[in-house]
Amino acid sequence: MLIRRHISSGHRAAFAQQAATLAAAWPPPGVSLDEENSRDREAERAYAHTFAALHGIDYIASGAFRAVFDLQDRFALKLPWADEAHDGYAASMAEAFIWAEASARDRRWLAPVLASDPEGAWLVMPLAQP
């Protein structure tokens, strides 16, 4: 993986500001359960595409708990899906904590967290290229 690890503090602040602005505008659809008691992933992806188009960013993909967007063709913004357990928020807080606490040796295997919301509402990291 090719990952840019060194970002100036000015860039970090700019990404944090952009991420916070986008997170404030991110009202993900509520959890809708079908017969199997699962979320409507197709509706979530459609919403993420619409959100990205409205805000001039690109939607990359969705995971179990977060949607991922491309900031400036270089950075990933992760925003949590709404769910009753707030799993996406917890995932962002855990990812930021793991990065902050990782040893130099372990960081070789992790994508750096460049900026994150302390409550888990957003997280910014470099886009990883396989």
FINU-481721 format. One record per atom (N, C-alpha, C): residue number from 0; atom name; x, y, z. Coordinates in steps of 0.05 Angstrom, whole numbers, plus 5000, padded with zeros to 4 digits. Layout:
BEGIN
<node num="NUM" atomo="CA" x="X" y="Y" z="Z"/>
...
REM end
This chain:
BEGIN
<node num="0" atomo="N" x="5017" y="4977" z="5000"/>
<node num="0" atomo="CA" x="5000" y="5000" z="5000"/>
<node num="0" atomo="C" x="5018" y="5025" z="5000"/>
<node num="1" atomo="N" x="5010" y="5044" z="4984"/>
<node num="1" atomo="CA" x="5024" y="5070" z="4983"/>
<node num="1" atomo="C" x="5007" y="5090" z="4999"/>
<node num="2" atomo="N" x="5018" y="5100" z="5020"/>
<node num="2" atomo="CA" x="5003" y="5119" z="5037"/>
<node num="2" atomo="C" x="5021" y="5143" z="5044"/>
<node num="3" atomo="N" x="5010" y="5166" z="5039"/>
<node num="3" atomo="CA" x="5024" y="5190" z="5047"/>
<node num="3" atomo="C" x="5020" y="5195" z="5077"/>
<node num="4" atomo="N" x="5042" y="5195" z="5092"/>
<node num="4" atomo="CA" x="5040" y="5196" z="5121"/>
<node num="4" atomo="C" x="5045" y="5224" z="5132"/>
<node num="5" atomo="N" x="5059" y="5241" z="5118"/>
<node num="5" atomo="CA" x="5066" y="5267" z="5129"/>
<node num="5" atomo="C" x="5049" y="5289" z="5117"/>
<node num="6" atomo="N" x="5032" y="5301" z="5133"/>
<node num="6" atomo="CA" x="5014" y="5322" z="5125"/>
<node num="6" atomo="C" x="5019" y="5346" z="5144"/>
<node num="7" atomo="N" x="5020" y="5370" z="5134"/>
<node num="7" atomo="CA" x="5025" y="5393" z="5151"/>
<node num="7" atomo="C" x="5001" y="5398" z="5169"/>
<node num="8" atomo="N" x="5007" y="5411" z="5192"/>
<node num="8" atomo="CA" x="4985" y="5416" z="5211"/>
<node num="8" atomo="C" x="4964" y="5434" z="5199"/>
<node num="9" atomo="N" x="4972" y="5452" z="5181"/>
<node num="9" atomo="CA" x="4953" y="5469" z="5167"/>
<node num="9" atomo="C" x="4933" y="5453" z="5150"/>
<node num="10" atomo="N" x="4944" y="5433" z="5136"/>
<node num="10" atomo="CA" x="4927" y="5415" z="5120"/>
<node num="10" atomo="C" x="4909" y="5399" z="5138"/>
<node num="11" atomo="N" x="4919" y="5390" z="5161"/>
<node num="11" atomo="CA" x="4903" y="5374" z="5179"/>
<node num="11" atomo="C" x="4879" y="5391" z="5189"/>
<node num="12" atomo="N" x="4885" y="5416" z="5195"/>
<node num="12" atomo="CA" x="4863" y="5434" z="5205"/>
<node num="12" atomo="C" x="4842" y="5439" z="5183"/>
<node num="13" atomo="N" x="4852" y="5442" z="5158"/>
<node num="13" atomo="CA" x="4833" y="5446" z="5136"/>
<node num="13" atomo="C" x="4816" y="5421" z="5132"/>
<node num="14" atomo="N" x="4828" y="5398" z="5133"/>
<node num="14" atomo="CA" x="4812" y="5373" z="5130"/>
<node num="14" atomo="C" x="4792" y="5370" z="5153"/>
<node num="15" atomo="N" x="4801" y="5376" z="5177"/>
<node num="15" atomo="CA" x="4783" y="5374" z="5200"/>
<node num="15" atomo="C" x="4759" y="5393" z="5197"/>
<node num="16" atomo="N" x="4764" y="5417" z="5187"/>
<node num="16" atomo="CA" x="4742" y="5436" z="5183"/>
<node num="16" atomo="C" x="4723" y="5426" z="5161"/>
<node num="17" atomo="N" x="4734" y="5417" z="5139"/>
<node num="17" atomo="CA" x="4717" y="5406" z="5117"/>
<node num="17" atomo="C" x="4702" y="5382" z="5127"/>
<node num="18" atomo="N" x="4715" y="5364" z="5141"/>
<node num="18" atomo="CA" x="4701" y="5340" z="5151"/>
<node num="18" atomo="C" x="4679" y="5347" z="5171"/>
<node num="19" atomo="N" x="4684" y="5366" z="5189"/>
<node num="19" atomo="CA" x="4663" y="5374" z="5208"/>
<node num="19" atomo="C" x="4639" y="5386" z="5194"/>
<node num="20" atomo="N" x="4644" y="5402" z="5173"/>
<node num="20" atomo="CA" x="4623" y="5415" z="5158"/>
<node num="20" atomo="C" x="4606" y="5393" z="5144"/>
<node num="21" atomo="N" x="4619" y="5374" z="5131"/>
<node num="21" atomo="CA" x="4605" y="5353" z="5118"/>
<node num="21" atomo="C" x="4590" y="5335" z="5137"/>
<node num="22" atomo="N" x="4602" y="5329" z="5160"/>
<node num="22" atomo="CA" x="4589" y="5312" z="5180"/>
<node num="22" atomo="C" x="4563" y="5326" z="5191"/>
<node num="23" atomo="N" x="4564" y="5352" z="5194"/>
<node num="23" atomo="CA" x="4541" y="5367" z="5203"/>
<node num="23" atomo="C" x="4518" y="5366" z="5183"/>
<node num="24" atomo="N" x="4525" y="5363" z="5157"/>
<node num="24" atomo="CA" x="4505" y="5361" z="5136"/>
<node num="24" atomo="C" x="4497" y="5332" z="5130"/>
<node num="25" atomo="N" x="4508" y="5314" z="5144"/>
<node num="25" atomo="CA" x="4504" y="5285" z="5139"/>
<node num="25" atomo="C" x="4481" y="5274" z="5157"/>
<node num="26" atomo="N" x="4457" y="5277" z="5147"/>
<node num="26" atomo="CA" x="4435" y="5264" z="5163"/>
<node num="26" atomo="C" x="4428" y="5238" z="5150"/>
<node num="27" atomo="N" x="4444" y="5217" z="5156"/>
<node num="27" atomo="CA" x="4438" y="5192" z="5142"/>
<node num="27" atomo="C" x="4410" y="5181" z="5148"/>
<node num="28" atomo="N" x="4400" y="5166" z="5129"/>
<node num="28" atomo="CA" x="4373" y="5156" z="5134"/>
<node num="28" atomo="C" x="4372" y="5139" z="5159"/>
<node num="29" atomo="N" x="4349" y="5139" z="5171"/>
<node num="29" atomo="CA" x="4346" y="5122" z="5195"/>
<node num="29" atomo="C" x="4347" y="5093" z="5188"/>
<node num="30" atomo="N" x="4351" y="5077" z="5208"/>
<node num="30" atomo="CA" x="4353" y="5049" z="5204"/>
<node num="30" atomo="C" x="4326" y="5038" z="5196"/>
<node num="31" atomo="N" x="4325" y="5025" z="5173"/>
<node num="31" atomo="CA" x="4301" y="5012" z="5164"/>
<node num="31" atomo="C" x="4306" y="4982" z="5163"/>
<node num="32" atomo="N" x="4290" y="4967" z="5177"/>
<node num="32" atomo="CA" x="4295" y="4938" z="5179"/>
<node num="32" atomo="C" x="4275" y="4923" z="5160"/>
<node num="33" atomo="N" x="4286" y="4903" z="5147"/>
<node num="33" atomo="CA" x="4269" y="4886" z="5131"/>
<node num="33" atomo="C" x="4262" y="4861" z="5146"/>
<node num="34" atomo="N" x="4251" y="4840" z="5133"/>
<node num="34" atomo="CA" x="4243" y="4816" z="5147"/>
<node num="34" atomo="C" x="4266" y="4802" z="5160"/>
<node num="35" atomo="N" x="4290" y="4805" z="5149"/>
<node num="35" atomo="CA" x="4314" y="4792" z="5161"/>
<node num="35" atomo="C" x="4327" y="4809" z="5182"/>
<node num="36" atomo="N" x="4314" y="4832" z="5189"/>
<node num="36" atomo="CA" x="4324" y="4849" z="5210"/>
<node num="36" atomo="C" x="4351" y="4862" z="5202"/>
<node num="37" atomo="N" x="4353" y="4869" z="5177"/>
<node num="37" atomo="CA" x="4378" y="4882" z="5167"/>
<node num="37" atomo="C" x="4372" y="4909" z="5155"/>
<node num="38" atomo="N" x="4392" y="4926" z="5153"/>
<node num="38" atomo="CA" x="4389" y="4953" z="5142"/>
<node num="38" atomo="C" x="4386" y="4951" z="5112"/>
<node num="39" atomo="N" x="4374" y="4972" z="5101"/>
<node num="39" atomo="CA" x="4371" y="4974" z="5072"/>
<node num="39" atomo="C" x="4396" y="4986" z="5060"/>
<node num="40" atomo="N" x="4416" y="4969" z="5053"/>
<node num="40" atomo="CA" x="4442" y="4978" z="5044"/>
<node num="40" atomo="C" x="4440" y="4992" z="5017"/>
<node num="41" atomo="N" x="4422" y="4983" z="5000"/>
<node num="41" atomo="CA" x="4419" y="4996" z="4974"/>
<node num="41" atomo="C" x="4409" y="5025" z="4977"/>
<node num="42" atomo="N" x="4390" y="5030" z="4995"/>
<node num="42" atomo="CA" x="4381" y="5057" z="5000"/>
<node num="42" atomo="C" x="4403" y="5074" z="5012"/>
<node num="43" atomo="N" x="4420" y="5062" z="5030"/>
<node num="43" atomo="CA" x="4442" y="5077" z="5041"/>
<node num="43" atomo="C" x="4462" y="5085" z="5020"/>
<node num="44" atomo="N" x="4469" y="5067" z="5002"/>
<node num="44" atomo="CA" x="4488" y="5073" z="4980"/>
<node num="44" atomo="C" x="4476" y="5095" z="4962"/>
<node num="45" atomo="N" x="4450" y="5093" z="4955"/>
<node num="45" atomo="CA" x="4438" y="5113" z="4939"/>
<node num="45" atomo="C" x="4439" y="5141" z="4953"/>
<node num="46" atomo="N" x="4434" y="5141" z="4979"/>
<node num="46" atomo="CA" x="4435" y="5166" z="4994"/>
<node num="46" atomo="C" x="4464" y="5177" z="4994"/>
<node num="47" atomo="N" x="4483" y="5160" z="4997"/>
<node num="47" atomo="CA" x="4511" y="5169" z="4997"/>
<node num="47" atomo="C" x="4519" y="5181" z="4971"/>
<node num="48" atomo="N" x="4510" y="5169" z="4949"/>
<node num="48" atomo="CA" x="4516" y="5180" z="4922"/>
<node num="48" atomo="C" x="4504" y="5208" z="4920"/>
<node num="49" atomo="N" x="4479" y="5211" z="4928"/>
<node num="49" atomo="CA" x="4465" y="5237" z="4927"/>
<node num="49" atomo="C" x="4479" y="5257" z="4945"/>
<node num="50" atomo="N" x="4486" y="5250" z="4969"/>
<node num="50" atomo="CA" x="4500" y="5267" z="4987"/>
<node num="50" atomo="C" x="4526" y="5277" z="4975"/>
<node num="51" atomo="N" x="4542" y="5259" z="4963"/>
<node num="51" atomo="CA" x="4567" y="5266" z="4951"/>
<node num="51" atomo="C" x="4563" y="5285" z="4928"/>
<node num="52" atomo="N" x="4544" y="5280" z="4911"/>
<node num="52" atomo="CA" x="4538" y="5298" z="4888"/>
<node num="52" atomo="C" x="4531" y="5326" z="4898"/>
<node num="53" atomo="N" x="4515" y="5327" z="4919"/>
<node num="53" atomo="CA" x="4506" y="5353" z="4930"/>
<node num="53" atomo="C" x="4529" y="5369" z="4942"/>
<node num="54" atomo="N" x="4550" y="5356" z="4951"/>
<node num="54" atomo="CA" x="4572" y="5369" z="4965"/>
<node num="54" atomo="C" x="4598" y="5369" z="4949"/>
<node num="55" atomo="N" x="4597" y="5361" z="4924"/>
<node num="55" atomo="CA" x="4620" y="5363" z="4907"/>
<node num="55" atomo="C" x="4643" y="5344" z="4915"/>
<node num="56" atomo="N" x="4637" y="5321" z="4926"/>
<node num="56" atomo="CA" x="4657" y="5302" z="4933"/>
<node num="56" atomo="C" x="4649" y="5275" z="4920"/>
<node num="57" atomo="N" x="4666" y="5256" z="4921"/>
<node num="57" atomo="CA" x="4661" y="5230" z="4909"/>
<node num="57" atomo="C" x="4655" y="5209" z="4931"/>
<node num="58" atomo="N" x="4635" y="5193" z="4926"/>
<node num="58" atomo="CA" x="4629" y="5171" z="4943"/>
<node num="58" atomo="C" x="4647" y="5147" z="4935"/>
<node num="59" atomo="N" x="4660" y="5135" z="4954"/>
<node num="59" atomo="CA" x="4677" y="5112" z="4947"/>
<node num="59" atomo="C" x="4663" y="5086" z="4952"/>
<node num="60" atomo="N" x="4654" y="5082" z="4977"/>
<node num="60" atomo="CA" x="4642" y="5056" z="4984"/>
<node num="60" atomo="C" x="4630" y="5058" z="5012"/>
<node num="61" atomo="N" x="4616" y="5037" z="5019"/>
<node num="61" atomo="CA" x="4605" y="5035" z="5046"/>
<node num="61" atomo="C" x="4615" y="5010" z="5059"/>
<node num="62" atomo="N" x="4620" y="5012" z="5085"/>
<node num="62" atomo="CA" x="4626" y="4989" z="5101"/>
<node num="62" atomo="C" x="4602" y="4982" z="5118"/>
<node num="63" atomo="N" x="4606" y="4965" z="5138"/>
<node num="63" atomo="CA" x="4584" y="4957" z="5155"/>
<node num="63" atomo="C" x="4573" y="4981" z="5172"/>
<node num="64" atomo="N" x="4591" y="4999" z="5179"/>
<node num="64" atomo="CA" x="4583" y="5020" z="5197"/>
<node num="64" atomo="C" x="4587" y="5049" z="5187"/>
<node num="65" atomo="N" x="4602" y="5052" z="5165"/>
<node num="65" atomo="CA" x="4609" y="5079" z="5155"/>
<node num="65" atomo="C" x="4608" y="5080" z="5125"/>
<node num="66" atomo="N" x="4603" y="5104" z="5115"/>
<node num="66" atomo="CA" x="4606" y="5110" z="5086"/>
<node num="66" atomo="C" x="4633" y="5124" z="5083"/>
<node num="67" atomo="N" x="4646" y="5120" z="5060"/>
<node num="67" atomo="CA" x="4672" y="5132" z="5055"/>
<node num="67" atomo="C" x="4671" y="5149" z="5030"/>
<node num="68" atomo="N" x="4681" y="5174" z="5033"/>
<node num="68" atomo="CA" x="4681" y="5193" z="5012"/>
<node num="68" atomo="C" x="4710" y="5202" z="5006"/>
<node num="69" atomo="N" x="4714" y="5211" z="4981"/>
<node num="69" atomo="CA" x="4740" y="5220" z="4972"/>
<node num="69" atomo="C" x="4742" y="5251" z="4975"/>
<node num="70" atomo="N" x="4762" y="5260" z="4990"/>
<node num="70" atomo="CA" x="4767" y="5289" z="4993"/>
<node num="70" atomo="C" x="4792" y="5296" z="4976"/>
<node num="71" atomo="N" x="4788" y="5312" z="4956"/>
<node num="71" atomo="CA" x="4810" y="5323" z="4940"/>
<node num="71" atomo="C" x="4827" y="5302" z="4927"/>
<node num="72" atomo="N" x="4815" y="5279" z="4920"/>
<node num="72" atomo="CA" x="4829" y="5257" z="4906"/>
<node num="72" atomo="C" x="4853" y="5246" z="4922"/>
<node num="73" atomo="N" x="4854" y="5251" z="4948"/>
<node num="73" atomo="CA" x="4878" y="5242" z="4963"/>
<node num="73" atomo="C" x="4871" y="5232" z="4991"/>
<node num="74" atomo="N" x="4847" y="5239" z="5001"/>
<node num="74" atomo="CA" x="4841" y="5232" z="5028"/>
<node num="74" atomo="C" x="4813" y="5220" z="5030"/>
<node num="75" atomo="N" x="4810" y="5202" z="5049"/>
<node num="75" atomo="CA" x="4785" y="5188" z="5054"/>
<node num="75" atomo="C" x="4771" y="5201" z="5078"/>
<node num="76" atomo="N" x="4746" y="5207" z="5076"/>
<node num="76" atomo="CA" x="4729" y="5217" z="5097"/>
<node num="76" atomo="C" x="4709" y="5195" z="5104"/>
<node num="77" atomo="N" x="4709" y="5186" z="5129"/>
<node num="77" atomo="CA" x="4690" y="5165" z="5138"/>
<node num="77" atomo="C" x="4669" y="5178" z="5155"/>
<node num="78" atomo="N" x="4644" y="5174" z="5147"/>
<node num="78" atomo="CA" x="4621" y="5184" z="5162"/>
<node num="78" atomo="C" x="4604" y="5160" z="5171"/>
<node num="79" atomo="N" x="4595" y="5160" z="5196"/>
<node num="79" atomo="CA" x="4580" y="5137" z="5206"/>
<node num="79" atomo="C" x="4551" y="5137" z="5197"/>
<node num="80" atomo="N" x="4541" y="5112" z="5192"/>
<node num="80" atomo="CA" x="4513" y="5109" z="5187"/>
<node num="80" atomo="C" x="4498" y="5111" z="5213"/>
<node num="81" atomo="N" x="4473" y="5120" z="5211"/>
<node num="81" atomo="CA" x="4456" y="5122" z="5235"/>
<node num="81" atomo="C" x="4447" y="5093" z="5242"/>
<node num="82" atomo="N" x="4451" y="5086" z="5267"/>
<node num="82" atomo="CA" x="4440" y="5061" z="5277"/>
<node num="82" atomo="C" x="4436" y="5065" z="5307"/>
<node num="83" atomo="N" x="4419" y="5049" z="5318"/>
<node num="83" atomo="CA" x="4412" y="5052" z="5346"/>
<node num="83" atomo="C" x="4436" y="5048" z="5365"/>
<node num="84" atomo="N" x="4455" y="5031" z="5357"/>
<node num="84" atomo="CA" x="4478" y="5025" z="5374"/>
<node num="84" atomo="C" x="4501" y="5044" z="5370"/>
<node num="85" atomo="N" x="4499" y="5062" z="5350"/>
<node num="85" atomo="CA" x="4520" y="5081" z="5343"/>
<node num="85" atomo="C" x="4547" y="5066" z="5337"/>
<node num="86" atomo="N" x="4545" y="5044" z="5323"/>
<node num="86" atomo="CA" x="4569" y="5028" z="5317"/>
<node num="86" atomo="C" x="4589" y="5044" z="5300"/>
<node num="87" atomo="N" x="4579" y="5060" z="5281"/>
<node num="87" atomo="CA" x="4598" y="5076" z="5264"/>
<node num="87" atomo="C" x="4614" y="5096" z="5280"/>
<node num="88" atomo="N" x="4601" y="5108" z="5299"/>
<node num="88" atomo="CA" x="4615" y="5127" z="5316"/>
<node num="88" atomo="C" x="4637" y="5113" z="5332"/>
<node num="89" atomo="N" x="4629" y="5090" z="5343"/>
<node num="89" atomo="CA" x="4648" y="5074" z="5359"/>
<node num="89" atomo="C" x="4671" y="5064" z="5341"/>
<node num="90" atomo="N" x="4665" y="5057" z="5316"/>
<node num="90" atomo="CA" x="4687" y="5047" z="5298"/>
<node num="90" atomo="C" x="4706" y="5070" z="5292"/>
<node num="91" atomo="N" x="4697" y="5094" z="5288"/>
<node num="91" atomo="CA" x="4714" y="5117" z="5283"/>
<node num="91" atomo="C" x="4731" y="5123" z="5307"/>
<node num="92" atomo="N" x="4719" y="5123" z="5331"/>
<node num="92" atomo="CA" x="4734" y="5128" z="5355"/>
<node num="92" atomo="C" x="4755" y="5107" z="5360"/>
<node num="93" atomo="N" x="4748" y="5082" z="5355"/>
<node num="93" atomo="CA" x="4767" y="5060" z="5358"/>
<node num="93" atomo="C" x="4790" y="5062" z="5339"/>
<node num="94" atomo="N" x="4784" y="5068" z="5314"/>
<node num="94" atomo="CA" x="4805" y="5071" z="5293"/>
<node num="94" atomo="C" x="4825" y="5093" z="5301"/>
<node num="95" atomo="N" x="4814" y="5116" z="5310"/>
<node num="95" atomo="CA" x="4831" y="5138" z="5318"/>
<node num="95" atomo="C" x="4848" y="5131" z="5343"/>
<node num="96" atomo="N" x="4836" y="5117" z="5362"/>
<node num="96" atomo="CA" x="4850" y="5108" z="5386"/>
<node num="96" atomo="C" x="4873" y="5089" z="5379"/>
<node num="97" atomo="N" x="4866" y="5069" z="5362"/>
<node num="97" atomo="CA" x="4887" y="5049" z="5355"/>
<node num="97" atomo="C" x="4910" y="5063" z="5342"/>
<node num="98" atomo="N" x="4905" y="5082" z="5324"/>
<node num="98" atomo="CA" x="4927" y="5096" z="5310"/>
<node num="98" atomo="C" x="4943" y="5112" z="5330"/>
<node num="99" atomo="N" x="4930" y="5126" z="5348"/>
<node num="99" atomo="CA" x="4943" y="5143" z="5368"/>
<node num="99" atomo="C" x="4961" y="5127" z="5387"/>
<node num="100" atomo="N" x="4952" y="5103" z="5394"/>
<node num="100" atomo="CA" x="4966" y="5087" z="5413"/>
<node num="100" atomo="C" x="4986" y="5066" z="5401"/>
<node num="101" atomo="N" x="4985" y="5064" z="5374"/>
<node num="101" atomo="CA" x="5002" y="5044" z="5361"/>
<node num="101" atomo="C" x="5032" y="5051" z="5363"/>
<node num="102" atomo="N" x="5047" y="5030" z="5366"/>
<node num="102" atomo="CA" x="5076" y="5034" z="5366"/>
<node num="102" atomo="C" x="5086" y="5040" z="5337"/>
<node num="103" atomo="N" x="5110" y="5050" z="5335"/>
<node num="103" atomo="CA" x="5121" y="5056" z="5309"/>
<node num="103" atomo="C" x="5121" y="5031" z="5292"/>
<node num="104" atomo="N" x="5127" y="5009" z="5304"/>
<node num="104" atomo="CA" x="5128" y="4983" z="5290"/>
<node num="104" atomo="C" x="5100" y="4976" z="5279"/>
<node num="105" atomo="N" x="5080" y="4979" z="5295"/>
<node num="105" atomo="CA" x="5053" y="4972" z="5287"/>
<node num="105" atomo="C" x="5042" y="4992" z="5266"/>
<node num="106" atomo="N" x="5050" y="5017" z="5268"/>
<node num="106" atomo="CA" x="5040" y="5037" z="5250"/>
<node num="106" atomo="C" x="5048" y="5032" z="5221"/>
<node num="107" atomo="N" x="5068" y="5016" z="5217"/>
<node num="107" atomo="CA" x="5076" y="5008" z="5190"/>
<node num="107" atomo="C" x="5053" y="4994" z="5175"/>
<node num="108" atomo="N" x="5035" y="4982" z="5190"/>
<node num="108" atomo="CA" x="5014" y="4966" z="5178"/>
<node num="108" atomo="C" x="4987" y="4980" z="5179"/>
<node num="109" atomo="N" x="4986" y="5004" z="5189"/>
<node num="109" atomo="CA" x="4961" y="5019" z="5191"/>
<node num="109" atomo="C" x="4961" y="5043" z="5174"/>
<node num="110" atomo="N" x="4937" y="5050" z="5164"/>
<node num="110" atomo="CA" x="4933" y="5076" z="5151"/>
<node num="110" atomo="C" x="4931" y="5097" z="5172"/>
<node num="111" atomo="N" x="4946" y="5119" z="5169"/>
<node num="111" atomo="CA" x="4946" y="5140" z="5190"/>
<node num="111" atomo="C" x="4919" y="5155" z="5192"/>
<node num="112" atomo="N" x="4911" y="5160" z="5216"/>
<node num="112" atomo="CA" x="4888" y="5178" z="5220"/>
<node num="112" atomo="C" x="4898" y="5206" z="5221"/>
<node num="113" atomo="N" x="4890" y="5222" z="5202"/>
<node num="113" atomo="CA" x="4901" y="5250" z="5201"/>
<node num="113" atomo="C" x="4885" y="5269" z="5219"/>
<node num="114" atomo="N" x="4860" y="5264" z="5221"/>
<node num="114" atomo="CA" x="4843" y="5281" z="5238"/>
<node num="114" atomo="C" x="4817" y="5265" z="5243"/>
<node num="115" atomo="N" x="4806" y="5270" z="5267"/>
<node num="115" atomo="CA" x="4781" y="5256" z="5274"/>
<node num="115" atomo="C" x="4765" y="5272" z="5295"/>
<node num="116" atomo="N" x="4740" y="5267" z="5295"/>
<node num="116" atomo="CA" x="4722" y="5280" z="5314"/>
<node num="116" atomo="C" x="4724" y="5263" z="5340"/>
<node num="117" atomo="N" x="4727" y="5276" z="5363"/>
<node num="117" atomo="CA" x="4729" y="5260" z="5388"/>
<node num="117" atomo="C" x="4704" y="5243" z="5394"/>
<node num="118" atomo="N" x="4681" y="5251" z="5383"/>
<node num="118" atomo="CA" x="4656" y="5236" z="5388"/>
<node num="118" atomo="C" x="4651" y="5216" z="5366"/>
<node num="119" atomo="N" x="4669" y="5214" z="5346"/>
<node num="119" atomo="CA" x="4667" y="5194" z="5325"/>
<node num="119" atomo="C" x="4649" y="5202" z="5301"/>
<node num="120" atomo="N" x="4642" y="5227" z="5299"/>
<node num="120" atomo="CA" x="4624" y="5236" z="5277"/>
<node num="120" atomo="C" x="4638" y="5236" z="5250"/>
<node num="121" atomo="N" x="4665" y="5236" z="5249"/>
<node num="121" atomo="CA" x="4680" y="5235" z="5224"/>
<node num="121" atomo="C" x="4708" y="5228" z="5230"/>
<node num="122" atomo="N" x="4722" y="5219" z="5208"/>
<node num="122" atomo="CA" x="4750" y="5211" z="5210"/>
<node num="122" atomo="C" x="4762" y="5215" z="5182"/>
<node num="123" atomo="N" x="4786" y="5227" z="5181"/>
<node num="123" atomo="CA" x="4800" y="5232" z="5156"/>
<node num="123" atomo="C" x="4826" y="5217" z="5156"/>
<node num="124" atomo="N" x="4832" y="5203" z="5134"/>
<node num="124" atomo="CA" x="4857" y="5188" z="5131"/>
<node num="124" atomo="C" x="4865" y="5189" z="5101"/>
<node num="125" atomo="N" x="4890" y="5184" z="5095"/>
<node num="125" atomo="CA" x="4898" y="5183" z="5067"/>
<node num="125" atomo="C" x="4883" y="5160" z="5052"/>
<node num="126" atomo="N" x="4878" y="5165" z="5026"/>
<node num="126" atomo="CA" x="4868" y="5143" z="5010"/>
<node num="126" atomo="C" x="4891" y="5123" z="5006"/>
<node num="127" atomo="N" x="4886" y="5098" z="5010"/>
<node num="127" atomo="CA" x="4906" y="5078" z="5007"/>
<node num="127" atomo="C" x="4904" y="5067" z="4978"/>
<node num="128" atomo="N" x="4927" y="5063" z="4965"/>
<node num="128" atomo="CA" x="4929" y="5052" z="4939"/>
<node num="128" atomo="C" x="4941" y="5024" z="4941"/>
<node num="129" atomo="N" x="4927" y="5004" z="4932"/>
<node num="129" atomo="CA" x="4938" y="4976" z="4934"/>
<node num="129" atomo="C" x="4963" y="4973" z="4916"/>
REM end
